[in-house]
């Protein structure tokens, strides 16, 4: 039997008697009273970056025992889940190195303190498993060009690209950079990403805002990036582009190739980019001013959107709503209006601008972050991401509490992101019984189920009812729901949700009538 026929058969057989209670298929003909029909599933992509470069988010310092690294990882995952986030972007390639065992690049120094030293475990595998077990997406964040960060401390490992292929790496300021002009450099980055996508069940491949490096200045003069060798070869070969356009072409080719490769190697994985948040100077709204990534980083982001070269764009809108020259609403509107292919535009928020207790005041408050979340909703953006998880997990300036009590009070599924030809999961089998401790539910789904979306109708004996929403990871399909004081649960509807956030048809449960 094909998967399609099997799922249709399961849907037809979804009216079952289980545990003494009737499981009811959710009608789609309006026959059920409105009070017994749940609302639409809440949808919003709520993400946070987890930076490993410089030990920004995890681990808190290099050289920790593996048990402490694992414990910190679990605490961060639990904090994200408790806050009703549904996606994390984990930095797995900070500087041509790896947060996982790789035959192509050495272990990152941010685990042990020494680049190339095996930490004795596979952090990426456990982050993926831990996120999925909690019903969250895990996206692999790679830096495509950086070879050594300014915060690096250990010597380069013999297997690092700067040692194996020094002809591909340039010194620029206090960093090292893989030269975007070199074909072999792009091929290496593509090979690293293909290997990553083949070996790990990540939900996406993500790159940040580092293309050509941010300019290093010598007094008033910006130092030019030292890519003379590939530039001269291009000219000698008859190339006619100016140097700036040639640099943009080089970046364009890698961006397009990364998206095509991700789709070919792991079709379920989405490709996302988080560029600098201000658009091209000639396309900006009146009053918007600031750094030009188009001219300095050679990142033609509007062109990428026009070509549809990403599934999600996460522009880094790291300014307040009332900023003079970089107002958050004007920047968001820019990206929303330059999106002819209808890609997801989910802005990055500078939540780490809120320091921990005892650090200098930030100049803006947690209320600013909450207001930016509200503004993304008002604009219909459909999601956002926080830089970074450390600020949320540490509740800097009360931001986590404010979001948990307000914008994130209710859990939400990500917007669905199915690839063509994929089917939703089969509807779950739902069992339930109530006792003095609460309503005990067990959801059973097929192998593609990541979590269950559950609506519970709470009613008061004297009248009045309200729907409550809950997401239950498929890794722990049994749970107990404790109704609100003075309320009881009359109806439950459960849907299976897969890795692409596709929801099945619903299976219902009704409390047995008294007597």
SEZA-797760 format. One record per residue (C-alpha): x, y, z. Coordinates in Angstrom, 1 decimal, padded with zeros to 4 digits. Layout:
// residues N
(pake (X,Y,Z))
...
// end
This chain:
// residues 515
(pake (000.0,000.0,000.0))
(pake (001.4,003.4,-000.9))
(pake (001.8,006.1,001.8))
(pake (-001.0,008.1,000.3))
(pake (-003.4,005.1,000.4))
(pake (-002.3,004.2,003.9))
(pake (-003.0,007.7,005.1))
(pake (-006.4,007.8,003.5))
(pake (-007.3,004.5,005.1))
(pake (-006.2,005.8,008.5))
(pake (-008.2,009.0,008.0))
(pake (-011.3,006.9,007.2))
(pake (-010.8,004.7,010.3))
(pake (-010.1,007.6,012.6))
(pake (-013.5,007.3,014.4))
(pake (-012.5,004.9,017.1))
(pake (-013.6,003.9,020.6))
(pake (-010.5,004.2,022.8))
(pake (-010.2,003.9,026.6))
(pake (-013.9,004.1,027.0))
(pake (-014.2,007.4,025.2))
(pake (-015.1,008.1,021.6))
(pake (-012.4,009.5,019.3))
(pake (-014.1,011.7,016.7))
(pake (-012.7,012.8,013.3))
(pake (-012.7,016.6,013.0))
(pake (-015.6,017.5,010.6))
(pake (-015.0,020.0,007.8))
(pake (-018.6,020.5,006.9))
(pake (-019.6,022.9,009.7))
(pake (-021.7,020.2,011.4))
(pake (-020.1,020.6,014.8))
(pake (-021.2,023.5,016.9))
(pake (-018.8,026.5,016.7))
(pake (-018.1,026.1,020.5))
(pake (-016.8,022.6,019.8))
(pake (-014.7,023.5,016.8))
(pake (-011.1,024.6,017.6))
(pake (-009.6,027.8,016.2))
(pake (-007.0,027.6,013.5))
(pake (-003.5,026.5,014.5))
(pake (-001.4,029.4,015.7))
(pake (001.6,029.9,013.4))
(pake (004.7,032.0,013.9))
(pake (008.4,031.3,013.4))
(pake (010.1,032.1,016.7))
(pake (013.8,031.5,016.6))
(pake (017.1,032.4,018.3))
(pake (020.7,032.2,017.1))
(pake (023.1,030.2,019.2))
(pake (026.6,031.6,018.6))
(pake (029.7,029.6,019.3))
(pake (032.3,032.0,018.0))
(pake (034.1,033.5,021.0))
(pake (031.8,031.3,023.2))
(pake (029.1,034.0,022.9))
(pake (026.2,031.6,023.7))
(pake (027.6,028.1,024.0))
(pake (029.7,026.7,025.6))
(pake (030.3,029.5,028.1))
(pake (034.0,029.0,027.8))
(pake (036.4,026.6,026.0))
(pake (037.7,023.6,027.8))
(pake (034.7,022.7,029.9))
(pake (034.3,019.0,030.7))
(pake (031.9,017.3,028.3))
(pake (029.4,016.7,031.1))
(pake (029.2,020.5,031.7))
(pake (029.0,021.2,028.0))
(pake (026.1,018.8,027.7))
(pake (024.4,020.2,030.8))
(pake (024.6,023.7,029.4))
(pake (023.2,022.6,026.0))
(pake (020.2,021.0,027.8))
(pake (019.6,024.1,029.8))
(pake (019.6,026.2,026.7))
(pake (017.3,023.8,024.9))
(pake (014.9,023.7,027.9))
(pake (014.9,027.5,028.2))
(pake (014.0,027.8,024.5))
(pake (011.2,025.3,024.8))
(pake (009.9,026.9,028.0))
(pake (009.8,030.3,026.2))
(pake (007.7,028.7,023.3))
(pake (010.5,029.2,020.7))
(pake (010.2,026.7,017.9))
(pake (013.6,027.1,016.1))
(pake (017.3,027.5,016.8))
(pake (020.1,028.5,014.5))
(pake (023.3,026.8,015.8))
(pake (026.7,028.1,014.6))
(pake (028.5,025.0,013.5))
(pake (031.2,026.5,011.3))
(pake (032.5,029.7,012.9))
(pake (035.8,030.0,011.0))
(pake (036.4,027.2,008.5))
(pake (036.2,024.8,011.5))
(pake (033.6,022.4,012.7))
(pake (031.3,021.8,015.7))
(pake (031.1,018.2,014.6))
(pake (033.5,015.5,013.4))
(pake (034.6,016.4,009.8))
(pake (037.1,015.0,007.4))
(pake (037.1,018.4,005.6))
(pake (037.8,020.9,008.5))
(pake (039.3,020.7,012.0))
(pake (037.4,020.8,015.3))
(pake (036.6,024.3,016.4))
(pake (038.7,025.7,019.2))
(pake (035.6,027.0,021.0))
(pake (035.0,023.5,022.4))
(pake (038.4,022.5,023.9))
(pake (040.5,025.7,023.5))
(pake (042.6,024.1,020.8))
(pake (041.7,024.0,017.2))
(pake (041.7,020.4,015.9))
(pake (041.4,018.8,019.3))
(pake (038.6,016.1,019.4))
(pake (036.2,017.0,022.3))
(pake (035.1,013.4,022.7))
(pake (031.5,013.7,021.5))
(pake (029.5,015.0,018.6))
(pake (027.8,018.3,019.7))
(pake (025.9,018.9,016.5))
(pake (024.3,015.4,016.6))
(pake (023.1,016.0,020.2))
(pake (021.9,019.5,019.5))
(pake (019.8,018.2,016.6))
(pake (018.4,015.3,018.7))
(pake (017.7,017.6,021.6))
(pake (015.9,020.2,019.6))
(pake (013.8,017.6,017.7))
(pake (012.9,015.8,020.9))
(pake (011.5,019.1,022.2))
(pake (009.6,019.7,019.0))
(pake (011.9,022.5,017.7))
(pake (013.7,023.0,014.4))
(pake (017.5,023.1,014.4))
(pake (019.2,025.0,011.5))
(pake (023.0,024.7,010.9))
(pake (024.6,028.1,010.7))
(pake (027.8,028.3,008.7))
(pake (030.1,031.2,007.9))
(pake (030.9,030.8,004.3))
(pake (034.1,032.9,004.1))
(pake (035.7,033.6,007.5))
(pake (038.9,031.6,008.1))
(pake (040.0,033.1,011.5))
(pake (038.1,035.4,013.8))
(pake (039.7,038.2,015.7))
(pake (038.7,036.5,019.0))
(pake (040.6,033.2,018.0))
(pake (043.3,032.3,020.4))
(pake (044.8,028.9,019.4))
(pake (047.1,028.1,016.5))
(pake (045.6,026.9,013.3))
(pake (045.4,023.1,013.1))
(pake (047.4,021.4,010.3))
(pake (044.1,020.4,008.6))
(pake (042.8,024.0,008.6))
(pake (042.3,025.5,005.2))
(pake (044.9,028.3,005.9))
(pake (047.5,025.5,006.4))
(pake (046.4,023.1,003.6))
(pake (045.6,025.7,001.0))
(pake (047.2,029.0,002.0))
(pake (046.7,030.2,-001.6))
(pake (043.0,030.5,-000.9))
(pake (043.2,032.5,002.4))
(pake (043.9,036.2,002.8))
(pake (045.0,038.1,005.9))
(pake (042.8,041.2,006.4))
(pake (043.1,043.3,009.5))
(pake (043.3,040.9,012.5))
(pake (041.3,038.2,010.7))
(pake (041.8,035.7,007.9))
(pake (039.3,035.4,005.1))
(pake (038.7,032.7,002.4))
(pake (039.0,034.7,-000.8))
(pake (035.5,034.8,-002.5))
(pake (037.3,035.3,-005.9))
(pake (038.9,031.9,-005.9))
(pake (036.8,029.0,-007.5))
(pake (038.5,026.4,-005.3))
(pake (037.4,028.4,-002.2))
(pake (033.8,028.3,-003.2))
(pake (034.1,024.6,-004.1))
(pake (035.5,023.9,-000.6))
(pake (032.6,025.7,001.2))
(pake (030.1,023.9,-001.0))
(pake (031.7,020.6,-000.1))
(pake (031.6,021.3,003.6))
(pake (027.9,022.2,003.4))
(pake (027.0,019.2,001.3))
(pake (028.8,016.9,003.8))
(pake (026.9,018.6,006.6))
(pake (023.5,018.2,005.0))
(pake (024.1,014.6,004.1))
(pake (025.1,013.5,007.6))
(pake (022.8,015.5,009.8))
(pake (019.0,015.8,009.9))
(pake (019.1,019.6,010.2))
(pake (016.1,021.6,009.2))
(pake (018.0,024.2,007.4))
(pake (021.3,025.6,006.2))
(pake (021.9,029.2,007.3))
(pake (024.5,031.8,006.4))
(pake (025.0,035.2,008.1))
(pake (026.1,038.7,007.0))
(pake (029.8,038.0,006.4))
(pake (030.5,037.9,002.7))
(pake (033.5,040.1,001.8))
(pake (034.6,041.3,005.2))
(pake (033.4,044.5,006.9))
(pake (036.0,047.2,006.0))
(pake (039.1,047.6,008.1))
(pake (040.3,051.2,008.3))
(pake (043.7,052.7,008.4))
(pake (042.9,056.1,009.7))
(pake (040.5,057.7,007.2))
(pake (041.2,055.1,004.5))
(pake (039.4,051.7,004.2))
(pake (041.8,049.0,003.3))
(pake (040.9,047.1,000.1))
(pake (040.5,043.4,000.3))
(pake (043.6,041.7,-001.1))
(pake (042.0,039.7,-003.9))
(pake (044.4,040.8,-006.7))
(pake (045.3,037.3,-007.8))
(pake (041.9,036.1,-008.9))
(pake (041.0,039.6,-010.1))
(pake (044.0,039.6,-012.4))
(pake (043.2,036.1,-013.7))
(pake (039.6,037.3,-014.4))
(pake (040.9,040.2,-016.4))
(pake (043.5,038.2,-018.3))
(pake (040.7,035.8,-019.2))
(pake (038.8,038.5,-020.9))
(pake (036.4,039.5,-018.1))
(pake (034.7,042.8,-018.6))
(pake (033.0,043.5,-015.3))
(pake (034.3,046.3,-013.0))
(pake (035.9,045.0,-009.8))
(pake (032.9,045.8,-007.6))
(pake (030.5,044.0,-009.9))
(pake (032.9,041.1,-010.3))
(pake (033.0,040.7,-006.5))
(pake (029.2,040.8,-006.3))
(pake (029.0,038.2,-009.1))
(pake (031.3,035.9,-007.1))
(pake (029.1,036.2,-004.0))
(pake (026.0,035.8,-006.1))
(pake (027.3,032.5,-007.5))
(pake (028.0,031.0,-004.1))
(pake (024.6,032.1,-002.7))
(pake (022.7,030.5,-005.7))
(pake (024.8,027.4,-005.5))
(pake (024.2,026.9,-001.8))
(pake (020.5,027.1,-002.2))
(pake (020.5,024.7,-005.2))
(pake (022.8,022.2,-003.3))
(pake (020.7,022.3,-000.2))
(pake (017.6,021.4,-002.2))
(pake (019.4,018.6,-004.0))
(pake (021.2,017.1,-001.0))
(pake (018.5,017.5,001.7))
(pake (015.2,018.6,000.0))
(pake (013.5,019.1,003.3))
(pake (016.1,021.6,004.5))
(pake (015.5,025.3,003.9))
(pake (018.2,027.8,003.0))
(pake (018.3,031.1,004.9))
(pake (020.4,034.2,005.0))
(pake (020.7,036.9,007.7))
(pake (022.2,039.9,005.9))
(pake (023.0,043.3,007.3))
(pake (019.6,045.1,007.7))
(pake (019.9,048.2,005.6))
(pake (019.2,047.9,001.9))
(pake (020.9,049.2,-001.2))
(pake (021.4,053.0,-001.2))
(pake (019.5,053.5,-004.4))
(pake (016.5,051.5,-003.2))
(pake (016.1,052.9,000.3))
(pake (013.1,054.8,001.5))
(pake (013.6,058.6,002.1))
(pake (015.3,059.2,005.5))
(pake (017.0,055.8,005.7))
(pake (020.8,056.0,005.8))
(pake (023.8,054.1,006.9))
(pake (026.3,051.4,005.9))
(pake (026.0,049.9,002.4))
(pake (026.5,046.2,002.3))
(pake (026.0,046.4,-001.5))
(pake (029.1,048.5,-001.9))
(pake (031.3,047.2,001.0))
(pake (030.3,043.6,001.5))
(pake (029.4,043.1,-002.2))
(pake (026.1,041.5,-001.1))
(pake (023.3,042.3,-003.5))
(pake (020.5,041.0,-001.3))
(pake (017.7,042.6,-003.2))
(pake (018.9,040.6,-006.3))
(pake (018.9,037.4,-004.3))
(pake (015.3,038.0,-003.3))
(pake (014.4,038.9,-006.9))
(pake (015.9,035.5,-008.0))
(pake (014.4,033.6,-005.1))
(pake (017.8,032.4,-004.0))
(pake (016.7,031.7,-000.4))
(pake (013.8,030.2,001.3))
(pake (014.0,032.6,004.3))
(pake (015.6,036.0,004.7))
(pake (016.4,037.1,008.2))
(pake (017.6,040.7,007.8))
(pake (019.4,041.9,010.9))
(pake (017.3,044.9,012.0))
(pake (019.4,045.8,015.0))
(pake (018.0,049.3,015.6))
(pake (015.1,050.6,017.7))
(pake (011.7,051.5,016.3))
(pake (012.3,055.2,016.7))
(pake (016.0,055.2,015.5))
(pake (016.8,058.2,013.4))
(pake (017.9,057.0,010.0))
(pake (017.5,053.3,010.7))
(pake (014.0,053.1,012.1))
(pake (013.0,049.4,012.5))
(pake (009.6,049.8,010.7))
(pake (011.1,051.4,007.7))
(pake (013.8,048.8,007.4))
(pake (011.3,045.9,007.7))
(pake (009.0,047.6,005.1))
(pake (012.0,047.8,002.7))
(pake (012.6,044.0,002.8))
(pake (008.9,043.1,002.7))
(pake (008.5,045.3,-000.4))
(pake (011.4,043.8,-002.3))
(pake (010.2,040.2,-002.3))
(pake (008.7,039.3,-005.6))
(pake (009.0,035.6,-005.1))
(pake (007.2,035.7,-001.8))
(pake (010.0,034.3,000.4))
(pake (009.7,034.4,004.2))
(pake (011.0,037.7,005.6))
(pake (011.6,037.1,009.3))
(pake (013.7,039.9,010.8))
(pake (016.5,039.5,013.3))
(pake (016.1,041.3,016.6))
(pake (019.0,042.6,018.6))
(pake (017.9,041.1,021.9))
(pake (021.4,040.8,023.2))
(pake (021.5,044.6,023.3))
(pake (019.9,044.0,026.7))
(pake (022.7,043.2,029.1))
(pake (022.7,040.9,032.1))
(pake (022.2,042.3,035.6))
(pake (025.2,044.4,036.7))
(pake (026.3,045.4,033.2))
(pake (025.8,048.9,031.9))
(pake (022.3,049.9,030.8))
(pake (021.5,049.2,027.2))
(pake (019.8,052.4,026.1))
(pake (016.6,050.5,025.4))
(pake (014.4,048.2,027.3))
(pake (012.8,044.8,027.0))
(pake (009.7,046.6,026.0))
(pake (011.5,047.6,022.8))
(pake (011.9,043.9,021.8))
(pake (008.3,043.1,022.7))
(pake (007.2,046.1,020.6))
(pake (009.3,044.9,017.6))
(pake (007.6,041.5,017.9))
(pake (004.2,043.2,017.8))
(pake (005.3,045.3,014.8))
(pake (006.4,042.2,012.8))
(pake (003.0,040.7,013.4))
(pake (001.2,043.9,012.4))
(pake (003.2,043.9,009.1))
(pake (002.3,040.2,008.5))
(pake (005.9,039.1,008.5))
(pake (005.1,035.7,010.1))
(pake (008.2,035.3,012.2))
(pake (011.4,036.7,013.7))
(pake (014.7,035.6,015.3))
(pake (016.5,036.8,018.4))
(pake (020.2,037.4,018.6))
(pake (020.9,035.6,020.7))
(pake (019.7,032.8,022.9))
(pake (021.9,033.8,025.8))
(pake (019.9,037.0,026.4))
(pake (016.6,035.1,026.4))
(pake (017.9,032.2,028.6))
(pake (019.3,034.7,031.0))
(pake (016.2,036.8,031.0))
(pake (018.2,040.0,030.5))
(pake (016.3,043.0,031.7))
(pake (013.2,040.8,032.1))
(pake (012.8,040.2,028.4))
(pake (012.1,036.5,028.6))
(pake (009.4,037.0,031.3))
(pake (007.9,039.8,029.3))
(pake (007.6,037.7,026.2))
(pake (006.5,034.6,028.1))
(pake (003.7,036.5,029.7))
(pake (002.7,038.3,026.6))
(pake (003.6,037.7,023.0))
(pake (004.7,034.1,023.6))
(pake (002.1,033.1,026.2))
(pake (000.7,030.6,023.7))
(pake (002.8,028.1,021.8))
(pake (002.9,028.4,018.0))
(pake (003.9,026.2,015.2))
(pake (006.2,027.5,012.5))
(pake (004.5,028.3,009.2))
(pake (004.4,025.2,007.1))
(pake (007.3,024.7,004.6))
(pake (006.5,021.6,002.6))
(pake (008.5,020.8,-000.5))
(pake (006.5,019.9,-003.7))
(pake (005.2,016.4,-003.6))
(pake (005.2,015.9,000.1))
(pake (002.2,014.7,002.1))
(pake (001.1,015.8,005.6))
(pake (001.4,013.1,008.3))
(pake (-001.4,010.7,009.0))
(pake (-003.8,011.8,011.8))
(pake (-002.8,010.6,015.2))
(pake (-004.5,008.0,017.3))
(pake (-005.7,009.7,020.5))
(pake (-006.5,008.1,023.8))
(pake (-007.6,009.8,027.0))
(pake (-009.1,009.4,030.5))
(pake (-009.7,011.8,033.3))
(pake (-009.2,011.4,037.0))
(pake (-008.7,013.7,040.0))
(pake (-005.1,014.6,038.9))
(pake (-006.1,015.8,035.4))
(pake (-006.7,014.6,031.9))
(pake (-004.3,012.0,030.8))
(pake (-003.7,011.9,027.0))
(pake (-001.7,009.6,024.7))
(pake (-001.1,010.6,021.1))
(pake (000.3,008.1,018.6))
(pake (001.6,009.2,015.2))
(pake (003.5,007.8,012.3))
(pake (007.3,007.8,011.9))
(pake (007.2,011.3,010.3))
(pake (005.6,013.0,013.3))
(pake (007.7,015.4,015.2))
(pake (005.0,016.8,017.6))
(pake (001.3,016.9,018.2))
(pake (-000.8,020.1,018.1))
(pake (-003.5,019.8,020.7))
(pake (-006.6,022.0,021.3))
(pake (-008.4,021.4,024.6))
(pake (-011.9,022.9,025.2))
(pake (-012.2,023.9,028.9))
(pake (-015.7,024.5,030.2))
(pake (-017.0,025.9,033.5))
(pake (-019.9,024.0,035.2))
(pake (-022.0,027.2,035.3))
(pake (-021.3,028.0,031.6))
(pake (-018.5,029.6,029.6))
(pake (-015.8,027.9,027.6))
(pake (-012.4,028.6,026.2))
(pake (-009.9,026.8,024.0))
(pake (-006.4,026.1,025.2))
(pake (-003.5,025.2,022.9))
(pake (-000.6,022.8,023.6))
(pake (002.3,021.4,021.6))
(pake (003.5,017.9,022.7))
(pake (006.7,016.5,021.3))
(pake (006.3,013.1,019.7))
(pake (009.3,011.9,021.8))
(pake (007.0,012.0,024.8))
(pake (003.5,011.3,023.5))
(pake (001.9,010.8,026.9))
(pake (001.1,013.9,029.0))
(pake (-001.3,015.1,031.6))
(pake (-003.3,018.3,031.2))
(pake (-004.4,020.0,034.4))
(pake (-007.4,022.2,033.7))
(pake (-007.6,025.8,034.9))
(pake (-009.2,026.2,038.3))
(pake (-012.9,025.6,038.2))
(pake (-012.8,024.3,034.6))
(pake (-013.0,020.8,033.1))
(pake (-012.0,019.5,029.6))
(pake (-014.9,018.5,027.4))
(pake (-013.3,018.1,024.0))
(pake (-009.8,017.5,022.7))
(pake (-008.6,017.7,019.0))
(pake (-005.1,016.5,018.2))
(pake (-003.1,016.8,014.9))
(pake (000.2,015.2,014.0))
(pake (002.8,017.7,012.8))
(pake (005.9,016.8,010.8))
(pake (009.3,018.3,010.3))
(pake (008.0,020.7,007.7))
(pake (005.3,021.9,010.1))
(pake (002.6,020.3,008.0))
(pake (-000.4,019.3,010.1))
(pake (-002.5,016.2,009.6))
(pake (-006.3,015.9,009.8))
(pake (-007.5,016.0,013.4))
(pake (-008.5,013.3,015.7))
(pake (-011.0,014.2,018.4))
(pake (-011.7,013.0,021.9))
(pake (-014.9,013.8,023.9))
(pake (-015.4,013.3,027.6))
(pake (-018.0,010.6,028.3))
(pake (-021.4,012.0,029.4))
(pake (-022.2,011.6,033.1))
(pake (-024.5,008.7,033.9))
// end
